[in-house]
């Protein structure tokens, strides 16, 4: 999830194995999952939360597979 070596068009605009807008939909679900578990948030917290925290929450709640597992076919 934190790598930069991915096919952006495939994830965000779709391909045979991934629906159109999948990347946007997954990202929205990940942030919502984090928000649901984070409690009250200040403006400062909103702009300083590291992506790794959001990814970890998505993994802990089952939205994403365990670290190191691929979430879509290559």
Buried (B, 14 or more C-beta within 10 A) or exposed (E): BEEEEEEEEBBBBBBEEBEEEBBEEBBEEBBEBBBEEBEEEEEEEEEEBEEEEBBBBBBEEEBBEEEEEEEBEE
